[in-house]
Amino acid sequence: IRRPPRSTLFPYTTLFRSVTQYKPDAILVSLGLDALENDPYGVLGLTPDGYFEIGKRIGELGNQLCKKRVGVILEGGYKYEELGIATEKFFSGLIDFKQDSIIKPKLNYRFEQVLREVKAIQRNHWFDI
């Protein structure tokens, strides 16, 4: 399901509701980080906290609809100072962390930890990971 152009978080919630009608076997996410506010090439204006909410909702849908089978492909983004934070927040939401548990000073360590946990979950469904 494609997101309508020039949308904020609200239209994403509308899209999430429409996913349930398809009863997917898996959910694949193309995580474009150019949706961050003030990205020189994006127009969507999402904050890193918005990525957390999107990740959380996708995680809930994966649990609800398709036995936690959620795949994520990372795409681009050009607001370099926030790419890591937005990515970390998305994955933190996806695997059901609390938002305030994110440790920003150790971003690389935390991101690697979240990535290991996501891989461990996905290994049950996709054996190439």
C-alpha positions in Angstrom: 0.0 0.0 0.0 1.6 3.3 -1.0 1.5 6.3 1.2 -0.2 9.4 -0.2 2.3 12.1 -1.1 2.8 15.1 1.3 1.3 13.3 4.3 2.0 13.5 8.0 1.6 10.8 10.6 -2.2 10.9 10.4 -2.5 9.4 6.9 -0.2 6.6 8.0 -2.7 5.6 10.6 -5.4 5.5 7.9 -3.1 3.2 5.8 -2.5 0.9 8.8 -6.3 0.4 9.2 -6.5 -0.6 5.5 -3.8 -3.3 5.9 -6.1 -5.5 7.9 -8.4 -6.0 5.0 -5.7 -7.7 3.0 -4.9 -10.3 5.7 -1.2 -10.4 4.7 1.1 -13.4 5.3 3.9 -10.9 5.9 4.4 -7.2 6.1 7.3 -5.7 4.1 8.3 -2.1 4.9 10.4 0.2 2.7 11.8 2.5 5.4 12.5 5.8 3.7 14.1 8.2 6.1 13.7 11.1 3.7 10.4 11.7 5.4 12.2 13.3 8.3 11.2 16.9 8.9 13.6 19.3 7.2 15.1 16.7 5.0 16.3 18.6 1.9 14.5 16.2 -0.5 11.5 15.2 1.6 8.2 17.0 2.2 6.6 14.8 4.9 7.9 16.4 8.1 8.0 13.3 10.3 10.0 13.5 13.6 12.1 10.7 15.0 9.2 10.1 17.5 6.9 9.7 14.5 9.1 6.9 13.3 8.8 5.3 16.7 5.0 5.4 16.4 5.0 4.0 12.9 7.4 1.2 14.0 5.2 0.4 17.0 2.0 0.2 14.9 3.7 -2.0 12.2 4.9 -4.3 15.0 1.4 -4.5 16.4 0.0 -5.3 12.9 2.7 -7.9 12.4 1.8 -9.6 15.7 -1.9 -9.4 15.0 -2.0 -10.4 11.3 1.0 -12.4 10.3 2.7 -14.1 13.2 5.3 -11.3 13.5 6.6 -11.7 10.0 7.7 -8.2 9.3 10.6 -7.4 6.9 12.3 -4.0 6.7 14.4 -2.6 3.8 16.3 0.5 4.7 16.2 3.3 2.1 17.8 6.7 2.0 17.5 10.0 3.8 19.5 13.1 3.8 19.1 14.7 7.2 22.3 12.9 8.3 22.3 14.1 11.9 19.0 12.3 12.6 19.1 9.2 10.4 20.5 7.0 13.2 18.1 8.3 15.8 15.0 7.9 13.5 16.2 4.4 12.5 16.7 3.4 16.1 13.3 4.7 17.1 11.6 2.9 14.3 13.1 -0.4 15.3 12.5 0.3 19.0 8.9 0.8 18.2 8.8 -2.3 16.0 10.1 -4.6 18.6 8.0 -3.1 21.4 10.5 -1.1 23.4 9.4 1.9 25.5 10.4 5.2 23.8 12.1 6.6 26.9 14.4 3.5 27.1 16.5 4.7 24.2 20.0 5.6 25.2 21.1 8.4 22.9 24.7 8.8 23.9 25.4 5.1 23.0 23.5 5.2 19.7 25.8 2.8 17.8 25.7 0.3 20.6 22.0 0.6 21.0 21.3 0.3 17.3 23.5 -2.8 17.0 21.6 -4.3 20.0 18.2 -3.6 18.4 19.4 -5.0 15.1 20.5 -8.2 16.7 17.2 -8.6 18.4 15.3 -7.9 15.1 17.5 -10.5 13.4 16.8 -13.0 16.1 13.0 -12.5 15.7 13.2 -12.7 11.9 15.4 -15.8 11.9 12.3 -17.7 12.9 10.7 -16.8 9.6 13.5 -16.0 7.1 16.3 -18.5 7.3 18.8 -16.4 5.3 19.3 -13.8 8.1 
